[in-house]
């Protein structure tokens, strides 16, 4: 059918061919003007990619009734323009593709049909660790060790870049995926196949939402779903509710973008935005730079929304020019956005859309703050930090408590480091890391940190040598402007040398602490502290020995490093005393906004971005020297402990298997609220006494060669053993933290993997019980793949984080949800019962199913397959099985 929305645009250059675009605004309907900008992008993609969507709706003008469509649960097919991946999620994706090619060939199809149709960029940023710091050559040493540990993984990825079309690899040492996307990869408007259309992206990392700050609609998806998108499968989604977040006022002079996002995170967690879009509007948005907006959008997963969208405005256009994008293309971008009514003026309230709900924040009310000690949403004003931490010390074990006996609150442990004597206490800072794209993408906070370091050094302040300090920028541009502005040497003098270009401490790649420090922490059972400019601080994530971890702006990271403790009131107590005996307070060295902006205007220039990014794919000599096989089918090495063909497709046939009732399942684990994907599938160190360690040892590896769980995601044997292996796991069946559970038939307490193996050998299915926000955190697909391999058939929870529910669906694990007002407590569930989950022959989205207990009782729960497409995946045993059958037939 002819599409009524297609228009022609005259090119700026008459030598160029005419371009087409889809223009919903041509209806000149008041309803279009009321559409949230994020919904406009979804609907544009639907009508551009799927003619049947228009046919299905009948009347083309009905697509403007988005709230009606939402209420009627109309499924909208969304094909994003691009996919981005990082290596922790990218390696298992390429492993799956390689295994899918084998499966398609086995079923008689063409294996090369398994190939990305949607363009994909994979940025290697998760492998480098802070093994070396406080040395001038730390960067080179860490990069060398990264290659030594991960050579096999990198060779595999290089094979993938050659074996699959439309898959580009950005080599290690280039930066962090989301910052590279913001500064280089993002287009804002696509110019492809004769059409202009809005750029959009999904990524196998939950912080993909960072690009929403530039006006590119994007969000994180599980690796399983991303693989299907890459193969051409649209995301089927019900139009989400859109919460309008109105920003008014101006930030106070001492407030940073970090303070703003931590405030928003707490606010929106209280509002409740899981599964919804958040779209920012109001005159306060115009006060924020693109880097500020990107910081706010980055932490979207922490406040639970699907996307955190800032429509494109003139500041966005200016950012494209500042970061070295082609000026002519930028002008075409602006013309297109004006033509389709997608260029926003935040000061013009007549452009404000009609939102599902509106909440407001006065930026002037934001104060300097941190978040912690265990969750990003637990904001604490800097002025309250000392008191809050001391309250947490004695509070009951939980998100805000460590349950330390009152007589031990002031315990001190003496230790020796490099020939000098020091003391540690509760609240002592042992890790201080300027890390993560959340903040290192923002020149104002990075230059602010540099200027603070300069003033601190000039005032005679230092950082204690045992504190593990580090600086891991999200791109080479950051180092460029820090060096050119003259502040890099002051950062180095305080111990904040560049240690690598990657996620590092933010994802738990913080490396080892000095042995004497670890011994002191252990001896005193101390609540030691990590302070980082990251986006997550879940238990056990940053480092096994830092039980308290606080998110803070880069300048505050340095301030707490100088203080050496979190138990300080900056307004009343000095940061330190210099050699002249002068008391130096934080206010004495904090740079003004005018100082920061003056340096930023002078030194953050387009030429830097062009110089760094024009050679990004070729600058890494070690990567260039890697030799990779050229075969289209991967030759699996049975001796490899990194790359292994997964068992997901071993018994796959073309014929569908009818889903069966789950009979007499045991409960493997029983959880409370806010169990994160870090709890389910940790990314950090492999404990020496864990099932994964025993497996690797049996394969001839030493503990030094274990690397991390994240680096082993291409090997299912390691990852299955690493499932629920977080040392801070709290299982209601056990009276202490740790990755263990009760094997009910024997009554033994076992490691989770060992218990699951016992159940599997006896033919017993398993389920997991959980509270609210199950699966919060990252997009890691192994948090669904791992339980699947352990034999978990279903999860019964009070609520789910969006991406994890999608991942469970993708693996054929049933996400069940208690009925409103019910939970394990109200139903009297102990987890020691056996559960039979009745699966009817005819299924429909979000239907109630009956669950029978061996006690004779029964109750109903919601089966959280939310769309017909998700039910199709379930009937196929998961999304990848569906894609294989589709490609093979």
N, C-alpha and C positions, 0 to 999 in steps of 0.2 A: 504494500500500500504506500501511497505517497504520504510523506510526513508533513503535517500542516505547520510544523514549527521550524522547518529548514529555511534559512535565509542565506543570502550571499553577501560577502563583505569585500569591498574593493581593497586590494593590497596597497600598502604605502609605496612600494616600489612597483611601477607599472610593468616592469619586466617579469614580475612574479605572477603565477597563475592566481585566478580567483579562489577564495577560500569560502567554505560553507561553515555555518554554525547553527546550532539549535537554540531557538530563542523563545522561551516561555513567556517573556514579557510582551511579545507582540499582541497577545490577547487584550492588552490594556485593561485588564480586569482588576478591580480593587482587591480581589482575593490574592492575586500574585504579589501585590505590594505588601500584603500582610504575611506572606510566607517567610519563615526564618531563612536566612541565607544558606544555612547548612542543608535544609530540606530542599531548597532550589537545586543544589548540586546533586542530591540523590535522585530527584525527579528528572533532571536533565540527563543523567546517566541512564536512567531506566528507559526513557523514550528514545535515546540515541542508540542504545544497544539492543533493545528488545521491542520490535514492532508488535509482537503479540501482547505486550503490556498495554498498548493503546487499544488494540482490538478487544482485549479483555475488559477494559474500562468502558468501551462503547463511545461515550461522549468524551472528547478530548478535554473539554473544560472541567470534567470531574476530577482531573488530577490536581486541581487547585484546592479541592476540599480535603486537605491533608489530615485534618483532625477527624473527619468522617472516616477516611481510609484507615486511620490509626485505630479508631473505635471498632471498625469492622474487621480488624486484623488482616487487611489486605497485604499480601506479600509483595514486596518490591524487589525486583532483581537488580543488584548493584554490581557492576564490573568496574573496579578501580582501574585507574590508568597505569599504575605501577605497583610493584611489590618490593619491599626492602627486607633484608634479613641480616642478622649478625651471625657470627660463626658458631656460637653455642647452640642456636636454633637452626642455623644454616647447614651445619654438618649432618644432623639427623635428617633434614629435608633432602639433601642430596643422597644420603644413604637410602632413604625411602624411594626416591626416584630410580636409583640403580636397581633396587630390589623389585620395584614395579616393572621395570623393563624386563627383568628375568621372568616375572609372573606373567606378563602379557605374552612373551615368547612361548612360555610353557602352555598357555591356553590357546596358542595358535594364531595370535595376532602379531602386528608389526611393532616390535619393541620401541622403534624410534618415534612412535606416536606419543610416547611419554616424553614430552619436551615442553618447556615453558612457551606459552603463547603470549601471555602477559609479560612485558619486560620486567626483569628482576635484577636488583643490585644487592650484592652480598658484601658487607663491610666487615673485615676481620678486626674486631676490637675487644673481644672478651678473653683472649688467651694470655695476654701479658700480665705479669704479677709484680708486686713491689718486693722483689727479692733483695734489691740493693737500693739504698737511699743515702742521702747526706754525702754523696760523693760526686765529683765533677763528671765521672764516667758512668754514673748509675744508669742513665738512659741506654747506653750501648750495651752494658752488661745485662740489663733486663731483656733487651731485644735479642741478644745472643742466646740467652737461656730460653727465651720464648721459642726460638727456632729449634733449639736442641730438643726441647720437650715435645714440640708439636709438629715436627717435620712430616711425620706420616699423615697427620690431619691436613696439613697444608698441601702436600702432594695430592691427596684425595680431592681437595677443593679445586686444585689446578686442573686435575683430570675433569672434574665436573664442568669447569668453564670452557673446556675444549669439546666435551662430549655433548653438551646441551647448548642449543642456540638461545639467545635472549637472556643469558645468565652472565652478568659481569661481576667480576671479583675486584673489590678494592683491597689492595694488599695490607698486611699488618703494618703498623707504624704510621698509618694515614690519619687516624683520628677516630672519634666515636660516631657511630652510625647516624644518630639523630642530628648531630652538629654538622656532619658532612652533608646530610640531606638538606639541612637549613641553608648552609652556606654555598652549596654547589649543585646537588642533584635536583632539587625541587625546581619546577618550571613555573608554577602558579597557573599558567595557561598552556595547554598542550597544542602543538601545531603538527598534526600528523594525518597522513592519508587524505589530505585535502580539507581537513576540518580543524577548526578551533574548538576547544572544549576545556572545561576546568580540569586542572591537575587534581588528582586524588590518589591516595595511597593506602594500602594496608601493609602492616609489617609484623614479623614474627618476634616483636618485642613490644611490651605493653606501653613503652614510652614513645612509640611512633606518633602519639598525639602531639608531640612537641611541634610538629610541622603545622598544626592548626593555628599556631601563633602567627604564621605568615599568610594565612588565608587559604592553605591547601587542606582540604578535608582529609583527615587520616586517622586511623586508630589501629590498635594492636589486635591481632588475631592469633589463634594457636597455629603452630607450625603445620598441623594437619590440614586446617582450613586454608592456610596460605598455599600449600601445595596444590590443592584443588583449584584455587584462583589462578595460580600460575598455569595450570593446564586448561584454563578457559572456562571454568565453572563459575557462574556468578554467585555472589553472596545473596542468599534469600533472607530478607529481613522485613519485619513489620516496621512501618514508619515509627520512629521513636518519639516519645515526648521530648519537647525542647524547653529546658529551663532557661529563661532569660536572666543573665547575671548582670545587673546594672552597676556600673562603676561611676562614682561621682567624686568630686573633690580632688585635691592634690596631695601626694605623699609628703610627709614631714621630711625635713632635710637629712636626718640621720637614717631614714628608712631605706632598705634595699628591696630589690625585686624578690629576694629570698624571703624576707619578712612578709611581703604581700602574699606570696604563694602559700606559705605555711598558714597564714591567717585564712585564706580562701579554703585550703584543704580542711581545716577544722570546721569551718562554717558549712561547707557542702556535705561533709560527712553527717553533720547534724540535720541538714535539710533532707538528705537521702536522694541520691541521683544515680544509683546503680541502674544500668540499662538505659539511661537517658542521655541525650545530648545536652551540653551546656553551651550557650552562645552568649558571648559578651557584647554589651552595648552600653551606651551612655557616654557623657562627655569625659568621664575619667579615663576611658580607653585612649583618647587622643593624647593623654599625658604620658602614655607608656610607649617606649621604644619597641621595635620588633623583638629585640633580645629579651626585654621584660615580658612581653606577651608569650614568647616561646618558653620562658621559665614557668609561667603560669600554666600553659598548655601541657608542658612536659609532665607535670605531676597530676594530670588527669586520672591516672589509675589509682593514685593515692586517695583521691576523693570519690572514686568509684564510678565516674561517668564513662560513657563510651567514647565521646569526643568532647573537646573543649575548644570551641571554634571562635576565632576572631576573623570576621570578614575582611576582605582586602580593602585598604584605603590608600591615600596618597603616601602615608608613612611606609606602607608595604612596598609601594612602587619605588620609593627612595631607597629602601633597603636593598632591593634588587640591583640598583645602580651602585650603591656603596660596596656591595660584595662582588663587583666585577662582572655582572651579567651584561650581555650584549645590549647596548642602549636601544638599538632599533627594535629588537625583539621585545624589550620592556615596553616600548611605546605601543607596539602592536597589542601587547597584553592589556595595557590600559584602555585602548580603543575598544577591544572586545568586551571588557568588563563593563564599560560605559554603555555599550550597545545592548547588553542583555540585563541591565539593571543590577549589576553585581558589584559595583564600586561604591563603597560605603563612606558616608560622612557622619562620623560619630557625634558631631555637634548638632546635627540636624535631626531633631526628634521626630520629624514627619516620616523619616525612613525607618523608625523603630517597628519591627515586626510584631505579629501577634503570637505570643508565647503561651505554652501550657501553664507556666507559672513564672512569676518574676520575684527575684530576691535582689537585695541591694547591699552594697558595701561602700561606705565613705572612706576613701583612701587616706583621708587625714586622720582617721581613727587607728590606723595600723601603727604598731610600735615594734621596735627591734625584738626579735624572738628567736627561739630555737624550737625543735620538736623532739620529744623523747620521753622516757629513755628507751621505749621499745616499739613505738608506732609513729608513723609520720603525722597522723592526725592529732597527736597529743601535744598541741602547741603550748609553750611556756614563754611568757615575757622574759626577756633577759634580766630585768630587774627582780624577777621572782625565781630565777634559776637556783640559787643557793638554797633557799627555803624549800623549793619544790623537791630538789634532789634529797635533801635531808628527811623530808616527809616520806619519800619513796623508800628510803633505806629501811624504815621500820614497818612500812605498810605490808599487808598480806600479799603473798606471792601472786603476781598478776601483771597486767599491763603497766600499772603504776606502783609496783611494789616488789621488794626483794626479801622481805621478812628477815632482816638482820636484827639479832637481839640488841636491845638498847645499850647494854654494857659493852657492845663491840662497835658502836657507831664511830668511835674515835680511835680505833685500832691503828697502829702504825707498824710497818715492817721495814726494817733497814736492809739494804742490799748494796752490793758493790758493782759498779759498772765502769769498765775500762780504767780500773785503779782508783776510782773515786767513790766515796760513800754517798748514798742517797736514801730517801725515805719514800715509801708509797703508803697511801691511805685510801679509804673509800672515797671515790670521786676523783682520784688522780687520773690525769689525762695521759694515756700511753700511746694513742694514735691520734694524729691530727693530719687530715688529708684534704687538700683542695683537689677535688675530683668531680667527675660526672658532668655530662653535657647539660644537666639542669642549670648549672651555674657557670661552667667554663665557657659556655657559648655567649656569655654576656660581658662585653668589654667593661661596662661600668663597675661591676662587682670585682672583676679581675684586676682592673687598674686600681680600684679602691683598695684591694688587698696589697697590691704592689706599693702604693703610696703609704699605706699604713706600715708596711714592712720597712720602708725607707725612714719614716719618722721614728719607728721603734729602734732601729739600728743607730740612728743619729742620737737618740736619747740614751743609748747605752744598754738597751734591753737585749736579752738573749733567750734562747729556748734550751731547756735541759737536754743533754745529749742522748739520754735514753728514750726520749719521746720519738716515736716513729713518725717523722714528718715526710710529706711527699706532695708533689704537684704533678698531676696527670691531665694535661689539657685535652680538650676534645678535638683540636685540630692544630696544625702547624702555624696557623695564623696567630693563635694566642701567643705562642713563644715569640713570634715575629714582633708583635706590637709591645710585648713586655720588654723585650730586648731593646727595641728602638727607642722606647720611652725612658729607658735608663733605670727601670725598677727591678729588672731581673736579678741583678747582682745582690740587691738587698734581700730579696726572697731567698736566694741561695745562702746568704750569711745566716739566716734564721733556720736553715735546714730544708727549705722548700725548693729543692732542685727539681728540675723536670726528670721524672723517672720513667715516663712512657706516654704514648698517645693511645689511650684506651680506657676502658671503664674501671679497671683496677680495684681500688678499695671499695668503691660504690657497690660492686657485685660480690665482694668477699675475697677478691684477689689481693688482699692486703699483705700477703707474705708473712714470714715469721717475725715474732717479737724477740728481742734479746732473751737468752735463756735465763739470765739472772732476774729479769723483769717477770717472766712467767713463773719462776720459782717463788718470787715474793708474792705475787698475786695468789698463787695456789696455797702457799704457806698461811697467809692471812685470810684466805677465803674472801678476798677483797672484791668489791664492785668497782672494777677499773673501767675507765671511760674511753670511748672513741668519739672524736668530734670530726664530722665530715660534711662537705658541701654537696652531699648526694641527695637522693630522693627516697631512700628506704633505710630503715634501721631495725628491721625485724630481728627477733632473738636469734642468735647463732649465725647471722648473715655476715656481719662485718669482720668479726674475728672470734674464735672460740673463747678467748680470754677477756673480751670486753663485754661485760654483762649489761652495761649501760652505753647506749650510743645515741648521740644527738646530731640532728641535722641543723646546719647553721650556714650563714653566708660566708664566703671566703675570708672577708676581713675578721669575722668573729672566730673562724677556725684558727687564724693566727693569734688572735687575742687570747683564746683559751690555751693555746700551746705555750705562749709566753707565761701565762699565769700558772700553768702546770696542774690546774685543778678546775673542776666545775663548781666547786664550793667557794665561790667568790661573788661578792656584790660589787660590780664595777663602779657603782656610784659612790661607794663608801671606802672601798679598799683599793690599793694601788695594784697595777699589773706587776710591778716589780720595783726594786730599788737599784739604781745604777751605781757604778763604781764610786761616784762622788757622794753617795748617800742620799740622793734625791729620790723622792717617791714619785713615780710616773703613773698617772692614771690613764685609763682608756680614752677619756675625753681629750687628753693632751696630744694624742697621736692619731685620732680619727680624722680622716680627710673630709673636707667639705664637698658637697655636690658640685659646686662651681669648679673646684680644683680638678675633680675627676673628669667633668665634661670638657674642660679645656684641654686636658691631655688626650682624651678620646678624639676630639675634633682634629687634633694635630697628627695623631699617629695611627688611627684606624682608618685606612684608606683603601680604595679599590685595587691599587697595584699589588698590595700584599696578598689579597685573595687570588688574583690572577696568577701571581707567581707561584703560590703554593699549589693551586689546584690544576694548573695546566700540566703538571708532571706527576700527579698523584698516582697514576696507574703504573708508572715506570720507575719511580724513584728508589724503590726498595730492591737493592742489588741481590740480597739473599733470596727474595721471592723470584726474581728474574732467573736466578740460577737453578731453581727447582726443576727437576725432570719428572714429567708425569706421563703415564701411558696414553695412547691416542685411541684405544679401542672404544667403540660405542657401548659395549657391555663391559661392566667392571669385573675384573678378575679378583675375586675375594681371596685374601690371604688368611688361611686358617690359624696362623700363628699370631695374628694381629690382636692386640688388646685395645686398639682404638677404633678400628673399622671392622664391622661384622655384619653379615647379611641378617636382617631381623626376621623373626619367625612369624610375623603378622600374616603373611600370604602363603604359608607352607601348604595349608590344606584348602586353599581357595579353589572353588569350581565356578563355572558359569551359572549353574543353577542356584537360585536363592534358597536359603534355609529359613523355614518359618520360625520366628522367635518363640521361645518356649518359656513357660512359667518357671521361675527360679524357686526351687524347692529346698526347704530346710537349710537355708544359708546360715552360717555362723557369722558373728560380728568380729571382724579382724581387729578393729580399733574403734574406740568411742571418744569423741572430741567435744570440746566446748566451742566457743566463738572464735572467729578470726584466725582459723588455721590457714596458713599461707602456702603458696606453692613452694616457698623455701622450706617449710616443714615437710611437705609431701615429697619433694624431689630437690634436695639441697644442691647448690652449685659449687660450694667451696671445698675445703680440704676433706680428704678421705681419712677418717679416723683409723688408727692402726689396729684397733680391735674389732673392726666392723666386718660384716659379711663380704663387702666389696674388697676390703684389704686382704681378707683370707683368699679370695678368688685370685687377685692379682699376684699374691705371694705364690700361690700354687702354679702360676704361669711363669715363675722365675723372676719377678720384679722385686726390687727393694723398696722400702718406704720412700726413699728419695725420688723414685721413678713413678710414684703413684699419680702425680699431678693432681687435678681436681675432678670432681664429678662433672662439672660443666664441660671439661675437655674430653670426657669419656662418653659423651652422649651419642657417639656413633657406634657404641658397643652395648647391645641390650643386656648382655650378661652382667656387666658392671652396673648398669642403670637399674635393672630390676633389684639387684642387691642394695642399691642406694636409695630405693624408694622407702619413704618414712624413716630415713636414717639420720635425721637432724638430731643433734645431741640435746637440743632444747625442746624436743617433742613432749607434749603433755597428753598422755593417754589416761583416761579415767579409770582404766583397769589396773593401773600401776600407781603406787603412791610416791613416785619420784619422777623427775624429768629423765628422759632417755628414750632411745629408739627400740623399745621392747613392748611385748604384749603377752597376754595369757593364751596359751593353746588349750582351749577348754576341754577337749576330750581327755587330755592327760593332766591338766592342771598345772603344767610347767610354764615358767616365765622364760620366753625365748626372744631372740632378736626377731624383728617383724618378718624379715625375709624367711628365716628358718621356720617360723610358725606357719607362714603362708605355704611353704613347700610341704609341710606335714599335711595341711588341709588338702592341698592339691593331690598329693599321692593317695589320699583316702577318698578322693572324688567329691569333696565337700565344696560347694560354692561359698563365696564370701561377700559380705557387704561392709560398708563403713557408716557409722553414725556421726553426725556433726551438728554444730549449732549454726549461728549466723555467719555470713560472709565467708563461707567455705571456698577456698581457692583464691583468696585475695593475693594480690602481688603480681608477679610477672606472667608472661604469656607461655611459659615453657610447656611444651606438649608432653614432656616426660612425666609431668604431674598427672597426666591421664594414661599415658602409655605404661608407666610403671605399675600402677594399680591393676591395669588390665592384665599385665603379665603375671601379677601375683594371684590372679584368679578372682579379683573383685568384679562382681557383676552389676552392682548398683551402689549408689551413695544416697543416704537419706539425710537431708540437711534442712535447716530452717530457711536458709537463703544461700544463694551462690553469687560469687563474682562472675561477671559476664563471660570473660574469656575462658575461664576454667570450665564453666558449664558447657560452652561450645566445644572445648577439647574433649570432655567426657562423651558428648554426642558423637564427635568425630571418631572415637575409638569404640563405639558401640556399648559403652558403659551407661547404664540408665541413671540419669539424675532425678531423684525423687525429692519432693518437697512437702513438708508437713502442711496440712491445711491451716488457714489463718487461725491464730489463737492457740494452736497446738504445738507441742514440742515433746521431746523425750520425757521431760518432767511431768507435764500434764497427762501424758499417756501412761506414765508409770513404767517406762522402758528402762531396763538396767543394762541392756546390751548382752546379757548372758542367755537371752532367749534364742531360739532358732526361728528364722523368718522365711515365709513362703510368699513370694510376690506374684500375684495372679496377672498374667499377660493375656488380655483378650485377643481374639482373632482379629477383630476390627479395631484399629487404633485411630485416634484423632488427636490433634494438638492439644496439649495441656489437659488431657482427660484425667479423671480420678481412677486410681486402681486400688484394689483391695490387697491388704497385707495381713496374712494370718500368722499367728504366733503358735509355737508348740505348747503354750500354756492354755490354748483354747480361745484366747481373745483375738480380736481382729480390729483393724482401723483402716481408714483410707488415706491416701497421699496423692499429690499431683505428680503426674509423669511429665517432667519438664522437657518434652520435645515440643518446641514452640511453634514450629511451622510444618507444613506437609513435606517440605524438602528434607527436614531433619528426620521425619519418620521414614522417608525413603532411605536415608543413610542408615538408620537403625535396622531396617529390613535387610540391608546389604551387609550388616555387621560392621559398619563404619564407612566414613567418607572415602577412604583410599580404596577399599574393596569396591565401592560403587564406581570410582573412576577407572579401576582396572577392568571391571566388567564392561564398562562403556567403551573403553579403548580396544578391548579384545574382540568385541562383537562386531 
